[in-house]
Amino acid sequence: MSATIPTRLLKKIQVLAEVPRSVFSDAPRIENGSDPAKRHAFLKLLRKGPKQATETAGGKKAVKEHVFNAAAWLKLAQAASRPIALAIRYRDESGEFAVVIEEATASETGELMLSGEARFNTTGLVESMQICCVGADANNILKVEEVFVQPAVTENENATRRSA
């Protein structure tokens, strides 16, 4: 599991992009929007609202594991002397945290590709998620060429897909 860090401990954190709610939430999805019956059933699901986090026997909120693949292609105006890290910042019912995905130093041209897997546990529902850069100098202009975040396919899901 990746190390989860409270965001108040991180300095020089810059938001690269908001992660769409459809990537990290368990919201229902419609398969065929042109079929009136399926569209009506989908709208009924949306009206119910989000599922509330279930409580465990001890009265504590349920803990859920999340795994995401993330990547970012960054370009700096000047080559950085210090390493720059890619992180996912999220807010759940217990607070705001970040998970560092990868750390590297930019090339002489100022280009940097950061990618990897983020594993973390959340308490209750995830309220928001952002892909961030940590450690970039505030005086150095940072251009985001591309950002990518998606749920990772686990070994259990792979086995289920093969057997189906």
C-alpha positions as CSV (number, residue, x, y, z in Angstrom):
1,M,0.0,0.0,0.0
2,S,1.2,3.5,-0.8
3,A,1.9,5.8,2.1
4,T,-1.1,8.1,3.0
5,I,-0.1,11.5,4.2
6,P,-2.3,14.3,5.6
7,T,-2.2,17.1,3.1
8,R,-1.4,19.7,5.7
9,L,2.1,18.2,5.9
10,L,2.8,18.7,2.2
11,K,4.3,21.9,0.9
12,K,4.1,23.3,-2.6
13,I,1.2,21.2,-3.7
14,Q,-0.3,22.3,-7.0
15,V,-3.6,20.8,-8.4
16,L,-3.2,19.6,-11.9
17,A,-6.8,18.4,-12.5
18,E,-10.0,17.4,-10.7
19,V,-10.7,13.7,-11.0
20,P,-14.3,13.3,-12.3
21,R,-16.6,11.8,-9.8
22,S,-17.4,8.9,-12.2
23,V,-13.9,7.6,-11.8
24,F,-13.9,7.2,-8.0
25,S,-17.6,6.8,-7.0
26,D,-19.8,3.8,-7.1
27,A,-22.5,5.7,-8.9
28,P,-24.8,3.7,-11.2
29,R,-24.0,3.8,-14.9
30,I,-26.5,3.6,-17.8
31,E,-25.7,1.0,-20.5
32,N,-28.1,2.0,-23.2
33,G,-29.4,5.6,-22.9
34,S,-31.7,5.3,-25.9
35,D,-33.9,2.6,-24.4
36,P,-36.7,4.4,-22.5
37,A,-37.2,1.6,-19.9
38,K,-33.4,1.5,-19.0
39,R,-33.3,5.3,-18.9
40,H,-36.3,5.4,-16.5
41,A,-34.7,2.7,-14.3
42,F,-31.4,4.6,-14.3
43,L,-33.1,7.9,-13.3
44,K,-34.9,6.0,-10.4
45,L,-31.4,4.9,-9.2
46,L,-30.1,8.5,-9.3
47,R,-33.1,9.8,-7.3
48,K,-32.2,7.4,-4.4
49,G,-29.0,9.3,-3.8
50,P,-25.6,7.9,-2.8
51,K,-25.3,4.7,-0.8
52,Q,-24.5,5.5,2.8
53,A,-21.3,3.9,4.1
54,T,-22.1,0.9,6.1
55,E,-21.0,0.6,9.7
56,T,-19.1,-2.3,11.0
57,A,-20.1,-4.3,14.2
58,G,-18.1,-1.9,16.4
59,G,-20.0,1.2,15.2
60,K,-17.1,2.4,13.1
61,K,-17.4,3.5,9.4
62,A,-16.5,0.9,6.8
63,V,-13.1,1.1,5.3
64,K,-12.7,0.6,1.6
65,E,-9.6,0.0,-0.4
66,H,-9.1,2.0,-3.6
67,V,-6.5,1.3,-6.4
68,F,-5.9,3.8,-9.2
69,N,-3.5,4.0,-12.1
70,A,-2.3,7.6,-12.7
71,A,0.1,9.4,-15.1
72,A,1.0,12.9,-15.9
73,W,3.2,14.4,-18.6
74,L,4.6,17.7,-17.4
75,K,6.8,20.4,-18.9
76,L,8.7,23.0,-16.8
77,A,9.9,26.3,-18.2
78,Q,13.3,25.6,-16.5
79,A,14.8,22.3,-15.4
80,A,14.1,21.7,-11.7
81,S,16.9,21.1,-9.3
82,R,14.7,19.1,-6.8
83,P,12.6,16.1,-7.5
84,I,8.9,16.6,-8.3
85,A,6.2,14.1,-7.1
86,L,2.9,13.1,-8.6
87,A,0.2,12.5,-6.0
88,I,-3.5,11.9,-5.6
89,R,-5.3,14.1,-3.0
90,Y,-8.6,12.9,-1.7
91,R,-11.1,13.9,0.9
92,D,-13.2,11.3,2.8
93,E,-15.2,11.3,6.1
94,S,-12.0,11.3,8.2
95,G,-10.2,14.2,6.4
96,E,-8.0,15.2,3.5
97,F,-5.1,13.0,2.5
98,A,-2.6,12.5,-0.3
99,V,-0.8,9.5,-1.7
100,V,2.5,10.0,-3.5
101,I,2.6,7.9,-6.7
102,E,6.0,8.6,-8.1
103,E,8.9,11.1,-7.6
104,A,11.5,12.1,-10.3
105,T,13.7,14.9,-11.4
106,A,12.9,16.7,-14.7
107,S,15.2,16.3,-17.7
108,E,17.4,19.2,-18.9
109,T,14.6,20.2,-21.3
110,G,12.2,20.4,-18.4
111,E,10.1,17.4,-19.4
112,L,8.9,14.9,-16.9
113,M,6.7,11.8,-17.1
114,L,5.3,10.5,-13.8
115,S,3.2,7.4,-13.5
116,G,2.3,4.6,-11.2
117,E,-0.3,3.0,-9.0
118,A,-1.9,4.5,-5.9
119,R,-3.4,2.3,-3.2
120,F,-5.2,3.7,-0.2
121,N,-8.0,3.0,2.2
122,T,-10.9,5.5,2.8
123,T,-13.3,5.8,5.6
124,G,-16.9,6.3,4.3
125,L,-17.5,7.9,1.0
126,V,-14.9,9.7,-1.1
127,E,-16.1,13.3,-1.4
128,S,-13.5,14.6,-3.9
129,M,-10.3,13.6,-5.6
130,Q,-7.5,15.6,-7.4
131,I,-4.3,14.7,-9.2
132,C,-1.5,17.0,-7.9
133,C,2.1,17.9,-8.3
134,V,4.2,18.3,-5.1
135,G,7.6,20.0,-4.9
136,A,7.5,22.2,-8.0
137,D,9.1,25.7,-7.5
138,A,6.4,28.4,-7.5
139,N,8.6,30.6,-9.8
140,N,8.9,27.9,-12.4
141,I,6.0,27.7,-14.9
142,L,4.5,24.3,-15.0
143,K,2.6,23.2,-18.1
144,V,0.4,20.0,-18.0
145,E,0.6,18.2,-21.3
146,E,-1.6,15.3,-20.3
147,V,-3.2,13.7,-17.1
148,F,-4.6,10.3,-16.8
149,V,-6.4,8.6,-13.8
150,Q,-8.5,5.4,-13.9
151,P,-9.4,2.6,-11.4
152,A,-6.9,-0.2,-11.6
153,V,-8.1,-3.7,-12.5
154,T,-7.3,-6.0,-9.6
155,E,-6.3,-9.7,-9.8
156,N,-9.7,-10.8,-8.6
157,E,-11.4,-8.8,-11.3
158,N,-9.1,-10.2,-14.0
159,A,-9.9,-13.8,-12.8
160,T,-13.7,-13.0,-12.9
161,R,-13.4,-11.6,-16.5
162,R,-11.4,-14.7,-17.7
163,S,-13.9,-17.2,-16.3
164,A,-16.9,-15.3,-17.7
